Amino acid sequence: MSAKSVWQFLFLLALFGGIPVVSWYYLQSGLDYRLAALSELGNMGAAAKVSRQSYDSLLFTPVDLNGKVHLGIWIPDGNPLSGAPLKHLQELHEQFALRNDVAFYLFTHTQKPDAFLGWLSSQKLHPSPILYAFSDTGVQQAYYFYKPDLGAIPVALVDTSGVVRKHYNLASGKELTRLTEHLAMLLPVEPTRNELIFKRDKEK
């Protein structure tokens, strides 16, 4: 066997032997990362299933959350968000606004609900199919919140079965990143275009 043939053989061996190994490594790394992230989620108890009326007089019942992952976001002092927390809320809203299996429940106490709704509208956060504003009556008990640190914006992540899985601070960019990852992992997998076409064909 010539030197050229030897090199060709070694190249082919590396090519066809190395690709599966590298692919397996990246797949395994991704699986390990996902499992590590999911292990951070716990069971803090079921969120209180109560009906609530928003500031714009819309009534939301526990049925509205069936099959949805939702966030309970509490603004303790009733003041409009600004700076990093506002930016993080807008990023979350933009990322998940088109999904009908995600709901954002924004809780705050204010004596001027019209002004608060005006602020939401000015930030392009209202009206929206996934974000609503409520008074904070009972929100601490509903989502197992404790008294937040000064400047913190508590967020509860609740899965499709209504269980509170973890708390986050909307003012923290690091926690926002993890919240986004956890939220995406808990969401049902959206059907692909081919699956939708197949489903429609079966229904004919």
PEHUCOR-V409950 format. One record per pair of residues at least 24 apart in sequence whose ideal C-beta (glycine too) atoms are under 10 Angstrom apart, sorted by the first residue. I is the first residue (numbers start at 1). GAP is how many residues later the second one is. Records with the same first field share a line. If there is no record, write none. Layout:
BEGIN
I = GAP + GAP
END
This chain:
BEGIN
33 = 148
34 = 147 + 151
37 = 141 + 144 + 145 + 147 + 148
38 = 127 + 143 + 144 + 147 + 148
40 = 125 + 126 + 138 + 141 + 142
41 = 116 + 118 + 122 + 123 + 124 + 125 + 141 + 144 + 145
42 = 121 + 122 + 123 + 124 + 125
43 = 116 + 118 + 120 + 121 + 122 + 123
44 = 99 + 100 + 101 + 112 + 113 + 114 + 119 + 120 + 121 + 122 + 123
45 = 98 + 99 + 117 + 118 + 119
46 = 96 + 98 + 112 + 115 + 116 + 117 + 118
47 = 25 + 58 + 94 + 95 + 96 + 97 + 109 + 111 + 112 + 114 + 115 + 116 + 117
48 = 24 + 90 + 91 + 93 + 94 + 95 + 96 + 114 + 116
49 = 93 + 113
50 = 87 + 88 + 91 + 92
52 = 53 + 55 + 80 + 82 + 83 + 85 + 86 + 87 + 90
53 = 79 + 81 + 82
54 = 51 + 52 + 59 + 63 + 72 + 77 + 78 + 79 + 80 + 81
55 = 51 + 53 + 55 + 57 + 58 + 59 + 61 + 62 + 65 + 71 + 77 + 78 + 79 + 80
56 = 57 + 58 + 61 + 64 + 70 + 71 + 76 + 77
57 = 56
58 = 69 + 74 + 75 + 76
60 = 43 + 45 + 72 + 74
62 = 100
64 = 39 + 41 + 68
65 = 38 + 40 + 93 + 95 + 97
66 = 94 + 95 + 96
67 = 33 + 34 + 93 + 94 + 121
68 = 31 + 32 + 33 + 34 + 35 + 62 + 90 + 91 + 92 + 94 + 119 + 120
69 = 27 + 30 + 32 + 33 + 34 + 88 + 89 + 90 + 91 + 92 + 96 + 113 + 114 + 115 + 116 + 117 + 118 + 119
70 = 31 + 32 + 33 + 34 + 35 + 60 + 86 + 87 + 88 + 89 + 90 + 92 + 113
71 = 25 + 31 + 32 + 33 + 34 + 35 + 59 + 60 + 72 + 84 + 85 + 86 + 87 + 97 + 99 + 108 + 112
72 = 31 + 32 + 33 + 34 + 35 + 62 + 67 + 70 + 71 + 72 + 73 + 82 + 83 + 84 + 85 + 86 + 92 + 95
73 = 31 + 32 + 33 + 34 + 35 + 58 + 60 + 66 + 70 + 80 + 81 + 82 + 83 + 95 + 97
74 = 31 + 32 + 33 + 34 + 35 + 60 + 62 + 65 + 66 + 68 + 69 + 71 + 74 + 78 + 79 + 80 + 81 + 82 + 96
75 = 31 + 32 + 33 + 34 + 35 + 41 + 58 + 61 + 64 + 73 + 78 + 79 + 95
76 = 31 + 32 + 33 + 60 + 63 + 64 + 69 + 71 + 72 + 74 + 75 + 76 + 77 + 78
77 = 31 + 32 + 33 + 59 + 71 + 73 + 74 + 76
78 = 29 + 30 + 31 + 32 + 33 + 34 + 35 + 38 + 57 + 58
79 = 29 + 31 + 37 + 40
80 = 28 + 30 + 35 + 36 + 38 + 39 + 40 + 42 + 43
81 = 25 + 27 + 38 + 39 + 42 + 44 + 72 + 89 + 90
82 = 41
83 = 68 + 88
84 = 67 + 69 + 86 + 87 + 88 + 89 + 92
85 = 66 + 67 + 68 + 70 + 84 + 85 + 86 + 87 + 91
86 = 33 + 37 + 39 + 67 + 84 + 85
87 = 83 + 86 + 89
88 = 65 + 67 + 80 + 81 + 82 + 83 + 84 + 85 + 87 + 88 + 89 + 91 + 92
89 = 34 + 36 + 42 + 64 + 66 + 81 + 87
90 = 33 + 34 + 35
91 = 82 + 85 + 89
92 = 38 + 39 + 63 + 78 + 84 + 87 + 88 + 91
93 = 30 + 31 + 32 + 33 + 35 + 37 + 38
94 = 30 + 31
95 = 85 + 88 + 89
96 = 34 + 35 + 84 + 87 + 88 + 91
97 = 27 + 28 + 31 + 32 + 33 + 34
98 = 31 + 32
99 = 30 + 31 + 84 + 85 + 88 + 89 + 91
100 = 29 + 30
101 = 29 + 59 + 85 + 86 + 87 + 89
102 = 27 + 28 + 29 + 81 + 82 + 84 + 85
103 = 26 + 27 + 28 + 29 + 55
104 = 24 + 25 + 26 + 27 + 28 + 29 + 51
105 = 25 + 26 + 27 + 28 + 29 + 34 + 37 + 38 + 51 + 53
106 = 25 + 26 + 27 + 28 + 30
107 = 25 + 26 + 27 + 28 + 29 + 30 + 31 + 32 + 33 + 35 + 36 + 38 + 47 + 49
108 = 25 + 26 + 27 + 28 + 31 + 45
109 = 25 + 26 + 27 + 28 + 30
110 = 25 + 26
143 = 24
155 = 24 + 28
157 = 25 + 26 + 29
158 = 28
159 = 24 + 26 + 27 + 28
160 = 26 + 27 + 28
161 = 25
END
